[in-house]
Amino acid sequence: MRVRKIWPLLMAGSIGAMGVQTASAEDYQLLVGSYTAGQSQGIYRLNFDSSTGQINPKPLQVIKSENPSWLTLSKDQHRLFVVNENGPGQKDPVGRVSSYAIDPKTHALSLINQAQSLGNEPTHSSLSGDGSHLFISNYSVAQDPGGTLAVLPVGVDGKLNTVVQMSSHPSSRVNPERQMSAHVHSTISSPDGRYVFSNDLGADKVFVYRFDPKANPDLPLTPAQPASVQLPPGSGPRHLLFSADGKHAWLTMEMSAQVAVFDYNDGKLEQTQLVDLAAGQPASDKAAAALHASADGKFLYVSNRGTANQLLVFAIDPATGQLKELQRRSVEGDHPREFSLDPSGQFVLIANQKSNQIIVVERDAKTGLLGKTVQKLPMDAPSDLKFMLRQ
């Protein structure tokens, strides 16, 4: 195995750690999480060649795990935390979180331990800025009991402790099919680590907490002031992303297929723009999902699922964080649940969950525009993609 320098990896929720672009081509390792109702066994560790954009279809490792739908890497890449999106009616009806050790030389994964998330269908996790706690978003498909935010302490050895705090939110009840109870879709920390933002699709709000585990280890989260950010009725907030400088943030709203743009300062989000991904289109086109920014902070990429199945490219105004649409590109598949820019910045990898493929698309780093498809890799129900650099 060739010796490679290991760089810091992007942490979910902020583009500031994505300073991993290199001038020369590198080999990387790619982690793929997937749903296991079909043929998938769980997590796949693969090689990716940034000179060609090719994923080697032969796995380096297959980690058997039930519905590992979201992957969270520690800053030092020594730990991987996985939500097992289980719930009633599934093979394993219990929502869980799994912790893995990552070998610093080979990147092989080994299970440390597993804990219950104390909720159904945990769909997202993120680490606190200091790495001491894991925030779990229990989505809960069913109205009863509804979604919750769970907080788990993490030991220095990567071991997950039991949940120490749970939070739930009143729903908006605007949409009688999807918003009769809370559905926490994601939770992330502010860039400085002092606040935590929980995006509740069922409530049409982003809930804001102060994070201070030293003051109260048993209840590390307390409501901030203001305690929430109101969003348009029936919009269904999903994922929030902060800019590298911490001055702006972008939020996908799944049900209305919109992106809200915010100014950010000391726990407060002030909306400055609302961008439609499917303006004038039927409701079947409206299913916004993932969003990620380029390493240079110049471009934002957003996936819209439904019948649209597109990846949208926006230019980011460096002063205001506001967006200007540049491109709409088909994902050449169905249900782009997640996607990832490779660390070289030359390719975008798209996890098309319902068409069972990972699509690799060329990217122009100067213009931000997406080009031709260079690979279509069969993969059963892919849900998340995270890069590691190869040694």
C-alpha positions in Angstrom: 0.0 0.0 0.0 1.4 3.4 -1.0 2.2 5.8 1.8 -0.2 8.8 1.8 -0.4 11.8 4.0 -3.6 11.9 6.0 -5.4 15.2 6.1 -8.3 16.4 8.2 -11.7 15.3 6.9 -14.9 17.2 6.5 -17.2 17.1 9.5 -20.9 17.0 8.9 -22.5 20.4 9.4 -19.6 22.6 8.5 -17.4 23.2 5.4 -14.6 24.7 7.3 -12.8 21.4 7.8 -12.8 20.6 4.1 -9.4 22.1 3.4 -8.3 18.8 1.8 -7.9 19.8 -1.9 -4.6 18.7 -3.3 -3.0 19.6 -6.6 -2.0 16.0 -7.4 -4.2 12.9 -7.7 -4.6 10.8 -4.7 -6.2 7.5 -3.8 -8.8 7.7 -1.1 -10.9 5.3 0.8 -14.7 5.7 0.6 -17.2 4.6 3.2 -20.7 3.8 2.0 -23.6 3.4 4.3 -26.8 1.6 3.0 -30.2 0.3 3.9 -30.3 -3.5 4.4 -33.9 -4.5 3.6 -32.6 -5.9 0.3 -29.2 -7.3 -0.7 -26.9 -4.9 1.2 -25.0 -6.1 4.2 -24.4 -2.6 5.7 -21.2 -0.6 5.4 -18.7 -0.9 2.5 -15.1 0.4 2.5 -13.9 1.0 -1.1 -11.0 2.6 -2.9 -11.5 5.7 -5.0 -9.0 7.0 -7.6 -9.3 10.8 -8.0 -7.3 10.8 -11.2 -10.0 8.8 -13.0 -13.1 9.2 -10.8 -13.4 5.5 -10.5 -14.6 3.6 -7.4 -13.0 0.1 -7.2 -16.1 -2.2 -7.1 -14.2 -4.8 -5.0 -14.7 -3.8 -1.3 -11.7 -3.6 1.0 -14.0 -4.5 3.8 -17.7 -5.2 4.4 -19.1 -4.4 7.8 -22.4 -6.2 8.6 -24.7 -3.7 10.2 -28.5 -3.1 10.1 -29.5 0.0 8.2 -26.4 2.1 8.7 -27.9 5.1 7.0 -25.7 7.9 8.3 -21.9 7.9 9.0 -20.1 10.4 11.3 -16.3 10.5 11.4 -14.3 12.0 14.3 -11.9 14.8 13.5 -8.9 12.6 13.8 -10.5 9.8 11.7 -9.9 7.3 14.5 -13.6 6.7 15.2 -16.7 6.2 13.1 -20.2 6.6 14.5 -23.2 5.0 12.7 -26.9 5.3 13.2 -28.8 2.1 12.6 -32.1 3.4 11.2 -34.2 0.6 12.7 -37.8 0.7 13.8 -41.0 -1.3 14.1 -41.6 -3.8 11.4 -37.9 -4.1 10.5 -35.6 -7.1 11.2 -34.3 -5.2 14.1 -37.1 -3.0 15.5 -34.8 -1.1 17.9 -33.1 2.2 16.9 -29.4 1.9 17.6 -26.0 3.8 17.4 -22.8 1.9 16.7 -19.2 3.1 17.4 -16.2 1.7 15.4 -12.5 2.1 15.8 -10.5 2.9 12.6 -7.1 1.4 12.3 -4.7 4.4 11.6 -2.6 2.4 9.1 -5.1 0.3 7.1 -8.4 2.2 8.0 -10.0 -1.1 8.8 -13.1 -0.8 11.0 -13.7 -2.8 14.2 -16.8 -2.5 16.4 -16.3 -0.8 19.8 -19.8 -1.0 21.1 -23.5 -0.2 20.4 -26.1 1.7 22.3 -29.8 2.2 21.9 -31.0 5.6 20.5 -34.2 5.4 22.6 -36.2 6.3 19.5 -37.3 4.9 16.2 -35.5 5.3 12.8 -32.5 7.4 13.9 -31.6 9.1 10.7 -28.6 11.4 11.5 -25.8 11.9 14.0 -23.2 14.5 14.6 -20.4 15.0 17.2 -20.1 18.0 19.5 -17.2 20.3 18.7 -15.1 18.9 21.5 -16.0 15.3 20.5 -17.5 14.5 23.9 -21.1 14.0 22.9 -23.0 12.5 20.0 -26.3 14.1 18.9 -28.8 11.6 17.5 -31.9 12.5 15.5 -34.6 9.9 15.9 -36.9 10.7 13.0 -39.7 8.2 13.9 -41.8 7.5 10.8 -44.9 6.8 12.9 -46.9 9.6 14.5 -46.6 7.8 17.9 -44.2 8.2 19.6 -42.8 10.8 17.2 -39.3 12.0 16.8 -36.7 13.0 19.4 -33.3 14.4 19.9 -31.0 12.1 22.0 -27.7 13.0 23.5 -25.0 10.3 24.2 -21.7 10.9 25.9 -18.7 9.5 24.1 -15.7 8.2 26.0 -12.1 9.0 25.0 -11.9 5.4 23.9 -14.8 5.9 21.5 -17.2 3.9 23.6 -20.8 5.1 23.6 -22.5 5.6 26.9 -26.3 5.5 27.4 -28.5 8.4 26.5 -28.3 11.2 29.1 -30.9 13.6 27.6 -33.9 13.5 25.3 -35.8 16.4 23.7 -39.0 16.5 21.8 -40.9 19.3 20.1 -44.5 20.1 19.4 -45.5 19.5 15.8 -46.9 22.1 13.4 -49.7 19.7 12.2 -49.9 21.6 8.9 -49.5 18.5 6.8 -51.9 15.8 8.2 -49.9 13.0 6.7 -46.4 14.0 7.7 -46.5 16.6 10.4 -48.9 15.3 13.1 -45.8 14.7 15.4 -42.2 15.7 15.6 -39.7 14.2 13.1 -36.2 15.3 14.0 -34.2 15.0 10.8 -30.7 16.3 11.7 -28.9 18.0 14.5 -25.6 19.9 14.3 -23.3 22.2 16.3 -22.5 25.8 15.6 -19.0 26.4 14.2 -17.8 27.5 17.7 -19.4 24.5 19.4 -21.4 26.6 21.8 -24.9 26.0 20.3 -26.7 23.0 18.8 -29.4 23.3 16.1 -32.0 20.6 15.7 -34.0 20.5 12.5 -37.6 19.2 13.0 -39.5 18.3 9.8 -42.7 17.8 11.8 -42.5 21.1 13.5 -41.4 23.5 10.7 -38.8 24.8 13.1 -35.1 24.7 13.9 -34.7 24.4 17.6 -31.7 26.0 19.2 -29.9 24.9 22.3 -26.9 26.0 24.3 -24.3 23.3 24.8 -22.5 23.3 28.1 -21.7 19.8 29.5 -19.3 21.2 32.1 -22.1 23.1 33.8 -24.4 20.1 33.8 -23.1 16.8 32.5 -26.5 15.2 32.9 -28.3 17.8 30.9 -25.7 19.3 28.5 -28.4 21.1 26.3 -30.5 24.0 27.5 -32.9 26.0 25.3 -31.3 29.1 23.9 -33.0 32.5 23.5 -34.7 32.5 21.1 -35.3 28.8 21.4 -36.4 28.2 17.8 -36.4 29.6 14.3 -39.8 29.6 12.6 -40.0 28.4 9.0 -42.8 28.5 6.4 -45.8 26.2 7.3 -45.5 22.8 5.7 -41.9 23.3 4.6 -40.3 20.5 6.6 -36.7 21.5 7.5 -34.1 18.7 6.9 -30.4 19.6 6.9 -28.5 22.7 8.0 -25.0 23.7 6.9 -22.8 26.5 8.1 -20.4 28.5 5.9 -16.6 28.1 6.6 -16.4 31.6 8.1 -19.4 30.8 10.4 -21.3 33.9 9.2 -24.0 32.2 7.1 -26.0 29.0 7.0 -28.1 27.2 4.5 -31.1 24.9 5.3 -32.9 22.4 3.0 -36.6 22.2 3.5 -37.7 18.8 2.2 -41.4 19.2 1.8 -41.4 22.6 0.0 -38.2 21.9 -1.9 -36.6 25.1 -0.8 -33.3 26.4 0.6 -33.4 29.0 3.3 -30.3 31.3 3.6 -29.4 32.8 7.0 -27.0 35.3 8.5 -25.6 33.7 11.7 -24.3 35.3 14.9 -24.0 33.9 18.4 -26.8 31.3 18.3 -29.1 33.4 16.2 -30.2 32.7 12.6 -31.7 35.5 10.6 -33.3 34.5 7.2 -32.1 36.6 4.2 -33.2 34.5 1.2 -35.6 31.7 0.3 -34.7 29.8 -2.9 -37.2 27.5 -4.7 -35.7 24.3 -6.1 -38.9 23.3 -7.9 -40.9 26.5 -8.4 -44.1 26.0 -10.3 -43.6 22.3 -10.4 -46.0 19.6 -9.0 -45.7 18.4 -5.5 -44.2 15.1 -6.7 -41.1 17.2 -7.7 -40.6 18.5 -4.2 -38.3 16.4 -2.0 -35.2 18.4 -1.1 -32.5 16.4 0.7 -28.7 16.9 1.0 -26.6 20.0 0.6 -22.8 20.4 0.6 -20.5 23.3 -0.3 -17.2 23.2 -2.2 -14.0 23.5 -0.3 -13.3 27.0 -1.5 -16.8 28.1 -0.3 -17.8 29.4 -3.7 -20.4 26.9 -4.7 -23.4 25.1 -3.0 -24.8 21.8 -4.2 -28.3 20.7 -3.3 -30.2 17.4 -4.2 -33.9 17.4 -5.0 -35.5 14.0 -5.2 -39.2 13.1 -5.9 -39.8 12.9 -9.6 -37.2 15.7 -10.2 -34.1 13.7 -9.2 -31.7 16.6 -9.8 -28.6 18.1 -8.4 -28.6 21.9 -8.4 -25.5 24.1 -8.4 -25.5 27.6 -6.9 -22.9 30.3 -6.7 -22.4 31.6 -3.2 -22.1 35.4 -2.7 -19.0 35.7 -0.4 -20.4 38.7 1.4 -24.0 37.7 2.0 -24.0 33.9 1.6 -26.9 34.3 -0.8 -27.4 31.9 -3.7 -27.5 32.3 -7.5 -28.6 29.2 -9.5 -26.0 28.1 -12.1 -27.1 24.6 -13.2 -29.6 21.8 -12.8 -28.4 18.3 -13.6 -30.1 15.0 -13.7 -28.7 12.5 -11.2 -29.4 9.7 -13.8 -31.2 7.7 -11.1 -33.8 7.8 -8.5 -33.8 9.3 -5.0 -30.4 11.0 -4.5 -30.5 10.8 -0.7 -26.9 11.9 -0.2 -23.9 12.9 -2.2 -20.3 13.9 -1.6 -17.6 16.1 -3.3 -14.4 14.0 -3.4 -11.5 15.6 -1.6 -9.7 16.5 -4.9 -12.7 18.6 -5.9 -12.8 17.0 -9.3 -15.8 14.7 -8.8 -19.2 14.5 -7.2 -20.5 11.1 -6.0 -24.2 10.7 -5.8 -26.0 8.0 -3.7 -29.2 7.1 -5.7 -31.0 5.1 -3.1 -34.0 3.8 -5.0 -32.2 3.0 -8.3 -29.4 1.2 -6.4 -26.4 3.0 -7.8 -23.6 5.4 -6.9 -23.1 7.9 -9.8 -19.7 9.6 -10.2 -19.9 12.9 -12.1 -17.0 15.2 -13.2 -16.9 18.7 -11.6 -15.1 21.8 -12.9 -13.5 23.3 -9.8 -13.3 26.8 -11.3 -16.9 27.2 -12.5 -18.5 24.7 -10.1 -20.4 23.1 -13.0 -21.0 19.4 -13.3 -20.0 17.5 -16.4 -20.2 14.0 -17.7 -20.9 10.8 -15.8 -17.7 8.7 -15.5 -19.0 5.8 -13.5 -22.3 4.1 -12.5 -21.5 1.6 -9.7 -24.2 -0.8 -8.6 -24.8 -0.5 -4.9 -28.0 -1.7 -3.1 -29.8 1.3 -1.4 -26.9 3.6 -0.7 -27.7 6.3 1.8 -24.4 8.1 2.8 -20.9 8.6 1.5 -17.9 9.6 3.5 -14.2 9.9 2.4 -11.0 8.9 4.2 -7.6 9.5 2.8 -5.5 6.3 2.1 -2.2 5.8 3.8 
